[in-house]
């Protein structure tokens, strides 16, 4: 995964935390307010955590987005 910018790609790939920080910047959210859910411990969990984001492993920490913990964390009412 690489985050695109108007000047091209970020010179980083997962698990480098730079990619997650750039995604947060583009989405205008603070890393501590972001939750990254994906299925690769090394690339997704470690990288997002190093950037200061919450990071949950799909199939282990999270099984569906309707789970109350996930819904509350991202502000969705189920």
N, C-alpha and C positions, 0 to 999 in steps of 0.2 A: 504494500500500500504506500502510496505517496500522495501528499496533499498538493494540489496545484495552486499556483498563485498567478497573478497577472504577468509576473516575470518568469514563470516556469515552475519547475518542481522544486520542492525542498530537498536539499542535498542530504537526505536521511531516509532510511527505511526502518520499518519495525524490526527490532524492538527499541530502537533509539527513541528516547523520550521527546526529541525535537518534533517528531511527526505528530505526536499527540498534543504537544503545546501549540503547534501551528493550527491543528484542527480546532482547538479551543479558541484560539485567536480569531479564526475565520468565522466561527459560530458565535463569537462574542460572549463566551462563558468563561468563568474562572475554572482552572483545572479541579479545584476542590469542590466545585458544583457539578462536575461532569461524572457520568457513569459510563464506563466502556464495558460492554458485554460481548464476548466473542469466544471462540473455541480453541485457541492456541495459548497454552500457558506461557511459553517463552516469548513469543512475538507480541501478544496482546496483554496478558496480565502483567508481566514484568515491565514492559515498556510504559503502559498506562500508569502503573503504580509509581514508577520512577519519575513520571511527569507530575505526580500529585493528584491524579484522578482516582476515583474508586474504580476497581476493576474486578469483574466477576466472570467466572468461567462458565460458559454455557454447558449444560448437561451435568454440572457438578454443583456450582453455587446457585445457578438459575436454570429452571426447567421450562418455564413459560413466562411470558410477560404479564400474565394476569396474577402472578403470585403477589400477595399483598406487600411483601418487603420491597419488591422492585417497583410496584405501582406507587407506593408511598414515597419512595426515594426520588422518583422522577416526576412526582406531582400529578399522577393520573388517578382519577377516582374510578374504581372498578365496581 
